[in-house]
Amino acid sequence: TVQDLSASQAVRILDPQPGWSILDLCSAPGTKTTQLAEATRDSARIIATDINPDRLDRVRENIARLGLKSVTIVPCAQLEQGQARSFDAILLDAPCSNTGVLARRVEARFRIRRKAVQEIAATQKALLAKAAGLVKPGGRICYSTCSIQHQENQDVREFLTESSQFELAREKLTLPSAESFDHDGAFVALLTRKA
């Protein structure tokens, strides 16, 4: 599956392994879901979910197109039933303002307003708290956005201040390439839950 170099780094940093139980919390359209399956040689147990059930159709299409067997789609409303602390790894590619991809998504610049960014940041913080309740002790959460806005990505630091159960293993901000235009901007943080 074709992805920008900065977008694909989240799965590489998560470093998913065959046999793991993995959740892709905001999976649509399925690009990173399929990358998870490919990285684990289609030998993990991957749950893909999204808050918008219509967008899960795109995930289904991508899974079918690649013939992947390790991915199960679960509607977001059904996710938490019996899933507490059951995942080895969670990929949280959170909704964001898209400030790191403005070269490709020029329409995004018209949505970037202070109030909109505040609302997005609140959603990201809630999603990170949700992910924290679903990962096993010793497990990991990879939080990523295609935003370079400090206000959106500082949620990770705030979360770590509020939760002593997690540690920051790695953090990386990639700025868009202004010279060669060969990659977009992105933010990624790898959190580990203490065993």
N, C-alpha and C positions, 0 to 999 in steps of 0.2 A: 504494500500500500504506500503510495507516494505521500510524503510529508515534508514540510520544511525541516531543516536541520534542528532549529531551536525547538520546534514542536515535538520532535521525536526524542528529545533528551530526557523527558520525564520518565518514560519507560526504561530507558537505559540506566538512569540513576536509581530507579526503583529496583532494578536487577531481579526481575521475577524468575523463579526457578520451577522446573517441572515438579509436579506433585503438590505445589502450594495451592491454597484456597485464596483466590484473589477477587476483590470487588472493584469494578470500575463504576464509581458512584455517579458520574455525570457522563455517561457513555456515548450519547448520540453526537455525531453520526456513526461512530464505531471505528474510527481510524485508529485510536489508541487501543481499543478493545482488541482489534485484530493484531496490532503490534504486540500486545501482551501474549496472545495465543502463539504468534510466530516466535517470540522470544523464548517461550517455554516448550517449543516443539509440539504444540497442541496437546501437551501432557499435564496441564494444570486444571484446576476446577475454577473457572472464571464465571463470575456473575456480573452481568451487565444490566444497569438500570439507568433510568432518567426520569425526571419529574414529568416530562411531557410524553404521554403514551404514543402519540402520533410520531414523534421523533424516533421511537424505538423501531419503527418499521425500517428506517434507514440502517439501523444496526443489524437487523435481520437480513437485509439485502446484502450487506457487506460480509456477514458471516457465511451466508449461502454462496456468494460469489467465490469465496476462497475455500469453501468446503471444510470449514473448521468444525470440530466436534467438541471442543473443550468449553465452549461458551454457552451459558444458559441465560436467557433474558428473563428478568423478574421485574414486574411493575413496581415502581417505587413504593406504592401504598402497601405492598405485601412484603417488602424487604425486611423490615424490622421484626417480623414474627419469627421468633426462635433463632435470630441471627446474632444476638449479642456476643461480642468478643469471639467471633468464630473465624475471622480472616487472618491469614498470615500477612497479607499485604493489601493495601487499598490505594488505588489511584484516584485522586480527586483533582481532575482537570476542571477547575471551578469556572463558572460563568464570570465574565469580566468585561471591562470597557474596550478591549481590543486595541489599546494604545501601542502595543508592540507590533501590530500588523497593519498600520495605517497605509503603508505603501500598496498593499493588496486590497484593503477594505476601506476605501476612501470615504464611504458613507458613514463609517463609525465615528468620524470626527464630529459629525453633527449631533451625535447622541451624548457626547461627553460634556456633561454639566456637573457642577459641584454636587447637587442633590442626587443625580443619577449615580455618581461614583460612591456617594455615601450609602445609598440603597444597595448597590452591588456589594460593597464591603460588608454590610450587615448580613447579606445572603451568604457570602463566602465564610464568614465567621460561624454562622449556624451550620453550614455544611461540614466545616472542620470539626465542630463539636459532635456532629452526628457520626462522622468517620471515627472519631476517638472512641466512641462507645461500641464500635463494631470490630475493632482490631484486637487480636490476641496479645497477651503479655509477650514481649519479645518480638512482636510484629512491627511492621513499618507502614507509614503513610507517606505517599508522595503527593504533595500539594503543588499544583502548577497553574499558571495563568499565562495568557498571551498579552499581559499588561505590564507596562513598566512604571505604573503609578505606585508610588510609595504607599499611599493610603490603602490601596487594595492588598498589597503584599505584606504590609506590617501586621496583618492578622495573625501570621505565624508567630511572630515575636510576642504578641499579646497573649495568644493561646499558651505559649510556653511559660509565660509569667504566671498565668492562672492555673496551669496544670503541672504539678510536680511529677506526674507519671510519664512524661514524654521528654525526650532530649532531641536537640537538633544535630543530626548527623552530617548534613551538607546543605548548603544554600548557594544558589547561583542566579544572578541577574545577567541576562544576555541582552545587550542593546542592539537595535536593528543596525544592519550594515548600511552606512551612509555612502560608502564609496563603491563597493562592488554590487550592492543589493542582492547578495547571495544568501542572506538569512534574515528572518524577522527577529523581533524582540520577544523575550519570554522571561518568566520567573519560575524557579523550581526550588522546593525545599523538601528534604527527606527527614522525616521525624521517626524516631523509634520509641516504642513503648517499653518501659522498663519491665524486665521479667519478674 
